[in-house]
Amino acid sequence: MSAPGFILIAAVAVLYSSGFYLLLQRSLMRVVFGIVVLGHAANLSLMLTDRAITLPPLLTGKEGPISDPMPQAMALTAIVITFGVTTFLLALAYRVWLGDDNDEVPADLEDRRIGRLSEPEDSS
């Protein structure tokens, strides 16, 4: 494996891990940033699928292997979908912010009740 390939694979791993970390936070803005970072990681991993970064593009006029346009088309579609989801999540976060000037997701009361039921009771 070449050095740029390893660096790009490591970048995808870092983007996925940081995106999932941000996605698991309670702040809605961090969740939005996590979705954006996951979108970038997905785009980069799509570009790494078929030697699309090493082969010449479709219209070079030279004979020989050419780049497959499918990963690039899927990356463009993923960019549009990520943009739409980001806009929707930003609108939701803004509505939550208008409600109580806070973007933290509160703890669910039902989750707390179930958590207390699963604790062992002290018989002494």
C-alpha positions in Angstrom: 0.0 0.0 0.0 1.4 3.4 -0.9 1.8 6.2 1.7 -0.9 8.5 0.3 -3.4 5.6 0.4 -2.5 4.9 4.0 -2.8 8.6 5.0 -6.3 8.8 3.3 -7.5 5.7 5.0 -6.3 7.0 8.4 -8.1 10.3 7.6 -11.3 8.4 6.9 -10.9 6.5 10.2 -10.3 9.8 12.2 -13.3 11.5 10.5 -15.6 8.5 11.2 -14.5 8.2 14.8 -14.8 12.0 15.5 -18.1 12.2 13.7 -19.6 9.3 15.9 -18.1 10.9 19.0 -19.8 14.2 18.2 -23.1 12.4 17.3 -23.3 10.9 20.8 -23.1 14.3 22.6 -26.1 16.0 24.2 -25.6 19.4 22.5 -27.6 19.6 19.3 -24.9 21.7 17.6 -22.4 19.0 18.2 -24.8 16.5 16.8 -25.1 18.7 13.6 -21.3 18.9 13.4 -21.1 15.1 13.8 -23.5 14.6 10.9 -21.4 17.0 8.7 -18.1 15.2 9.6 -19.7 11.8 8.9 -20.8 13.1 5.6 -17.3 14.2 4.8 -16.0 10.8 5.9 -18.5 9.0 3.6 -17.5 11.2 0.7 -13.8 10.5 1.2 -14.4 6.7 1.6 -16.5 6.7 -1.7 -13.6 8.4 -3.4 -11.2 5.7 -2.1 -13.3 2.8 -3.4 -12.1 2.5 -7.0 -8.7 3.9 -7.8 -10.6 7.1 -8.7 -7.9 9.3 -7.3 -5.0 7.7 -9.3 -6.5 7.1 -12.7 -7.0 9.8 -15.3 -10.6 11.2 -15.8 -12.9 10.1 -18.6 -12.1 12.6 -21.3 -8.3 12.6 -21.6 -8.1 11.4 -25.2 -5.5 8.7 -24.2 -5.9 5.0 -24.5 -5.8 2.9 -21.4 -7.7 2.6 -18.1 -9.9 5.4 -17.1 -11.5 6.4 -13.8 -14.9 5.0 -12.9 -17.4 7.9 -12.7 -19.8 6.1 -10.4 -18.0 6.8 -7.1 -17.8 10.5 -8.1 -21.5 10.6 -8.9 -22.3 8.9 -5.6 -20.1 11.4 -3.7 -22.0 14.3 -5.4 -25.3 12.7 -4.4 -24.0 12.2 -0.8 -23.0 15.9 -0.7 -26.5 17.0 -1.6 -28.1 14.7 0.9 -25.7 15.8 3.7 -26.5 19.4 2.9 -30.3 18.8 3.1 -30.0 16.8 6.4 -27.7 19.5 7.8 -30.2 22.3 6.9 -33.0 20.3 8.5 -31.0 19.7 11.7 -30.0 23.3 11.9 -33.6 24.4 11.7 -34.6 21.9 14.4 -31.7 23.1 16.6 -32.8 26.7 16.1 -36.3 25.9 17.1 -35.1 24.2 20.3 -32.9 27.2 21.0 -35.8 29.6 20.7 -37.8 27.5 23.1 -35.5 27.5 26.1 -32.2 29.3 25.1 -30.4 26.0 25.4 -29.4 23.3 22.9 -28.8 20.5 25.4 -31.1 17.5 25.0 -32.6 16.8 28.5 -32.5 13.4 30.1 -35.7 11.4 29.5 -37.7 10.7 32.6 -38.7 7.3 31.2 -35.0 6.4 30.8 -34.4 7.3 34.4 -37.3 5.2 35.6 -36.2 2.2 33.7 -32.6 2.7 34.9 -33.9 2.6 38.6 -35.8 -0.6 37.9 -32.7 -2.4 36.6 -30.7 -1.5 39.7 -30.6 -4.3 42.3 -32.6 -3.7 45.4 -30.9 -3.6 48.7 -32.5 -6.3 50.9 -30.8 -5.2 54.2 
